[in-house]
Amino acid sequence: MPTFFKANSANKGALLGLSTNVKDGEGALFINLVKQSSYDSSRKIGEFKGDKITIKLSIFEVGNLFDVICNNRPFSTVHRNSYSDEKSMTQIYFQPFAPENKETGQKGAQKGFSLTVVRGDSKFFFGISYGEAQVLRSYFDYFLRQVFSNEQQNAKKFVKDRQEKSPKPKVVEKS
């Protein structure tokens, strides 16, 4: 399962980890984000024990993330745990990343992609380079193929079980 670490001396980095669960013809991709908690400047190593969040994506949402990488179209969605509690709402944005030029205030050249997840007062941001995006694209493809393969195996098993359990026709001989 791919894990990306982005530590920096400003202590604003993050860790992005992916995992999957494929069973019973359904699949889920989990994205774990952890904020950087400290930075050792002598070794240039960050530690990731800060705030964390895990989001569960359906195969359709994974398809949309795949589309962002392949076609450069932004995607956003909202997950709600409860319709009455705004703090339980999770907003997810995955889009091309083109930082603003600080001198002109205009958008600069695209540098890759960004994943932003907001839940309540917590905001997680993770920048993704073009190379990392290709790793993600391959992993999304791998995940979707696993789901479809598992779905096909379950369908074959279902048909076989039905055939074995169905009553056999009786043969009546004419006299």
N, C-alpha and C positions, 0 to 999 in steps of 0.2 A: 504494500500500500504506500503510495507516494507521500512523502512529507517534505515540506519546504520550510526552511528557516530563513527569516529576514531580520537579523539583529542590526542595530545601529547605535552609535554613541549617544544619540539623543534619547535613547531608551523608549523609542516609539515603534519598535519592530513588532513582528508577530510570527507565529508558527501556523502553518496550514497543513492539516493532515486529512487524508481521505481513507475511508474504509467502506466496505460494501456488505450487504446481507442479501443473499439470493436464496429464496426458498418458496416452495409451493407456487411456482409460476409468477411470483411477484418479486420485485427487487427494490432495494432502497440504497441510495448512496448517502453516506454520512460525511459531512464536512465539519471538521473540528478546527476552531480558531482559538489561539491562546495569545494573549498580549505578552510582550516582553516585560520581564520584571526587573532585570538588572543587566549591566554591561561591564565586563572586565576589559578595560582599555589596554592593559599590558598584554593580554592574550588575544584581544579583539574577538571575544566570545560573549554572546548574550545568553541569558538564562530566561526560560519561559515557564514561569509559575504564576503568572498574573491572571486576570479575568479570563474566563473561557466560555465558549459557547459551542454547542453542537446543533447542526441543523440536518434534518432528514429530507432528502429530495426524492421525488418519484422519478420514474423513467422518463416521463414527459418533461419534467424540469431539467433533467440531465440532457435531454435532446435539445432544449433551449440553450443550455450552456455550450453544448457542442456547436450550435448555430452561431453563437457569439464569436467563437474562435474562427470558424470557417467563413462566415459572411460579414463579420464586423458589425452586427446589429446588436444594440443593447437589449438586455432582458432584465425585467424586474418582476418580483412577485411578493406576496404577503402570506405569511402563515399566522393563523390565529389559534391560540389554545383555548381562548374563551372570548366570546363576542362582547362580553360586558367589560372586560379588563384591557385597556389600551396598553398597559405595561407588558402584557403577555404576547402582544403582537410582534412578529418578527418580520422586518422588511429586508429583502435580499436584492442586491443590485449587482449585475455582472455586465461589464461594458468595456468598450475600447477606452484606453487611457491616454489622454493627450494633455499634459500639464499646461497650465496657463503661463505665458511669458510674463514675468513679474514687471518688466519694463513697459511693455505695450498693453498688457491686460488681455491680450488675445490668446486663443488656443494655439499651442505649439504643435509640433509634429507628434504623431502617435508613438508612444514608447512601449506599448504592450496592452495589457488589460488590467482592470481593477475589480476586485470583489469587495463589496461593502455589505456588512450585515449590521442591522440596527435593531436592538430589542430594549425597550424602555430607555433608560439613560445610558446604556452601553452601546458603543459604536466600535466596530471592528473593521479595519481596512487592510487589504493585502494586495500589493502590486505584483503583477505576473508578467514576466518578460516573454518575448516571443518564443524562445526555446522552452521555457516552462509551460507555455500554453500548448506546445506540441506534445509534451509529456501528458498534460491533462487531457488533451484530445484523444490520445491513444488509450489512456486509462478509461475515459468515458466510453469509447468504442468497445474496449475489452469488457467493461461492465454490462453494456447493453447486449453484447453477444452472449454473455453468461446467462442473462435473464431470458433471452429468447431460446437458448438451447435448453435451459431448465424447463421452460414452458412447453417446448416440443416434447421433451421426455415425459413430462407429466401427462400430456394429452395422449401419448401412445400408451402409457400405463393405464389411464382411465379407460380407453377403448378396449384394451386387452382384458382388464378386470370385468368390464361390462359383458364382454363376450363369454368369459368363463362362468359368470354368474347367471346369465340368461338361460332360461329353460331350453333344453334341446328339443327340436321338433320330433314328434313321434311318427314313426313310419308305420303306416297301416297297410297291410297286405290284402290284396283282393283275393277272394276265394272263388 
